[in-house]
Amino acid sequence: MRKKTPVPDLPDDEKQLFRDSVTGARPLQQDKIPFARQPGKVRMAATLTNSSPDSHLFYFSDQYEGFFSESSTLAFVQSGDDPTLARQLKRGEFRPAVVLDLHGLTQQQAKTELAGLLAYCEQQHFNCACVVHGKGLGILAKRVPNWLVQHPNVRAFHTAPTEWGRDGALLVLLKTPT
């Protein structure tokens, strides 16, 4: 409970001056309309051209093990492509048009989401995407690069720069349809 602070007693002439200044004043009418809460961002599901979402999974084999060094930095450039692409991804010269977060997904769910992302990027003509796999136990961190190497539309990928997730993410450069 708040303590009342004592109000100093004012002389009669100041009290009268105040009364004269507020004579004829009316209470203000409430004419403000309270703001309605803005709805959150609506996430729209990507509509793929094929009828079955698993139709793009045929590229990914769980038995395939690509050769990657044990360092925390991953880099891959498809044979026949410009070898400097990995370095350009590392420097952040390509900005991802879309980000896919795989945190909390099982391997099968992550594989399906990754296939959907690659199909969506092809449909929308996006050439760069960021795949956030997280660090955790490292299961998805090992699987995602192996899946990406197998896809024919992946030109290159590299461990993401710090602004996009560093060791827990990959920047992926894709072929765009002409």
Buried (B, 14 or more C-beta within 10 A) or exposed (E): EEEEEEEEEEEEEEEEEEEEEEEEEEEEEEEEEEEEEEEEEEEEEBEBEEEEBEEBBEBBEEEEEEEBEEEEEBBBBBEEBEEEBBBBBBEBEBEBBBBBBBEEBEBEEBBBBBBBBBBBBBBEEBBBBBBBBBEEEEEBBBBBBBBBBBBEBBBBBBBBBEEBBEBBBBBBBBBBEE
